[in-house]
Amino acid sequence: QVQLVESGGGLVQPGGSLRLSCAASGNIFSHSVVGWYRQAPGKQRELVATITSGGSTNYADSVKGRFTISRDNAKNTVDLQMTSLKSEDTAVYYCNLKFPPWRPQDYWGQGTQVTVSS
């Protein structure tokens, strides 16, 4: 069983930065696609960024150039560095892991709130 625990959310002013971190339990992390999704009030959950086991990344158009996803397979962690934050980035951010590659099952963290406001 995989458990994902997020940390690093909070309140930040527009233009500011935050770093989210997700720690995974178990021994499948290095073989998994991991990423971050977010859900704003009244909206559907949407992809923010993903990173494959080989390090290939994918970003939503709305965060390209502002957010950077990275992973450390030795520590079973995936981070999301967020810069130039905007009010529209306000949401609950969820860590996601997909495994196995041939028939991915989704695993989710509990979510961490990010609020961008002056």
URJO-V937938 format. One record per pair of residues at least 12 apart in sequence whose C-alpha atoms are under 7 Angstrom apart, sorted by sequence separation. I is the first residue (numbers start at 1). J is the second residue. D is the distance in whole Angstrom. If there is no record, write none. Layout:
i:I j:J d:D
i:I j:J d:D
This chain:
i:8 j:20 d:5
i:36 j:48 d:5
i:37 j:49 d:7
i:48 j:60 d:5
i:68 j:80 d:6
i:69 j:81 d:6
i:96 j:108 d:5
i:7 j:20 d:6
i:8 j:21 d:6
i:36 j:49 d:5
i:47 j:60 d:6
i:67 j:80 d:7
i:68 j:81 d:5
i:95 j:108 d:6
i:96 j:109 d:7
i:7 j:21 d:5
i:35 j:49 d:5
i:36 j:50 d:6
i:67 j:81 d:5
i:68 j:82 d:7
i:94 j:108 d:7
i:95 j:109 d:5
i:6 j:21 d:6
i:7 j:22 d:6
i:35 j:50 d:4
i:67 j:82 d:4
i:94 j:109 d:6
i:6 j:22 d:4
i:34 j:50 d:6
i:35 j:51 d:6
i:66 j:82 d:6
i:67 j:83 d:6
i:94 j:110 d:7
i:95 j:111 d:7
i:5 j:22 d:5
i:6 j:23 d:7
i:33 j:50 d:7
i:34 j:51 d:6
i:66 j:83 d:5
i:94 j:111 d:4
i:4 j:22 d:6
i:5 j:23 d:5
i:33 j:51 d:6
i:34 j:52 d:7
i:51 j:69 d:7
i:66 j:84 d:6
i:93 j:111 d:5
i:94 j:112 d:7
i:4 j:23 d:6
i:5 j:24 d:7
i:33 j:52 d:4
i:92 j:111 d:6
i:93 j:112 d:5
i:4 j:24 d:5
i:32 j:52 d:7
i:33 j:53 d:6
i:49 j:69 d:7
i:92 j:112 d:5
i:93 j:113 d:6
i:3 j:24 d:6
i:4 j:25 d:7
i:32 j:53 d:6
i:92 j:113 d:4
i:93 j:114 d:7
i:2 j:24 d:7
i:3 j:25 d:5
i:31 j:53 d:6
i:91 j:113 d:6
i:92 j:114 d:6
i:2 j:25 d:6
i:30 j:53 d:6
i:91 j:114 d:6
i:2 j:26 d:6
i:90 j:114 d:5
i:91 j:115 d:7
i:1 j:26 d:7
i:90 j:115 d:5
i:90 j:116 d:5
i:89 j:116 d:7
i:87 j:116 d:5
i:86 j:116 d:6
i:87 j:117 d:6
i:85 j:116 d:7
i:30 j:73 d:5
i:29 j:73 d:7
i:29 j:76 d:6
i:40 j:90 d:7
i:40 j:91 d:4
i:24 j:76 d:5
i:39 j:91 d:5
i:40 j:92 d:6
i:23 j:76 d:6
i:24 j:77 d:6
i:38 j:91 d:6
i:39 j:92 d:5
i:23 j:77 d:5
i:38 j:92 d:5
i:39 j:93 d:7
i:22 j:77 d:5
i:23 j:78 d:7
i:38 j:93 d:4
i:21 j:77 d:7
i:22 j:78 d:5
i:37 j:93 d:6
i:38 j:94 d:6
i:21 j:78 d:6
i:22 j:79 d:6
i:36 j:93 d:7
i:37 j:94 d:5
i:21 j:79 d:4
i:36 j:94 d:6
i:37 j:95 d:6
i:20 j:79 d:5
i:21 j:80 d:6
i:36 j:95 d:5
i:19 j:79 d:7
i:20 j:80 d:5
i:35 j:95 d:6
i:36 j:96 d:6
i:19 j:80 d:6
i:20 j:81 d:6
i:35 j:96 d:5
i:19 j:81 d:4
i:34 j:96 d:6
i:35 j:97 d:7
i:18 j:81 d:6
i:19 j:82 d:6
i:34 j:97 d:4
i:18 j:82 d:5
i:33 j:97 d:6
i:34 j:98 d:6
i:17 j:82 d:5
i:18 j:83 d:7
i:32 j:97 d:6
i:33 j:98 d:5
i:17 j:83 d:4
i:32 j:98 d:6
i:16 j:83 d:6
i:17 j:84 d:6
i:32 j:99 d:5
i:15 j:83 d:7
i:16 j:84 d:5
i:17 j:85 d:6
i:32 j:100 d:7
i:15 j:84 d:4
i:16 j:85 d:5
i:14 j:84 d:7
i:15 j:85 d:5
i:14 j:85 d:5
i:15 j:86 d:6
i:14 j:86 d:5
i:14 j:87 d:6
i:22 j:95 d:6
i:6 j:95 d:7
i:4 j:95 d:7
i:14 j:116 d:6
i:6 j:109 d:6
i:9 j:112 d:5
i:10 j:113 d:6
i:11 j:114 d:6
i:12 j:115 d:6
i:13 j:116 d:5
i:14 j:117 d:6
i:4 j:108 d:6
i:5 j:109 d:5
i:9 j:113 d:5
i:10 j:114 d:5
i:11 j:115 d:5
i:12 j:116 d:5
i:13 j:117 d:5
i:14 j:118 d:6
i:2 j:107 d:7
i:4 j:109 d:5
i:5 j:110 d:7
i:6 j:111 d:6
i:7 j:112 d:7
i:9 j:114 d:5
i:10 j:115 d:6
i:11 j:116 d:6
i:12 j:117 d:6
i:13 j:118 d:5
i:3 j:109 d:7
i:6 j:112 d:6
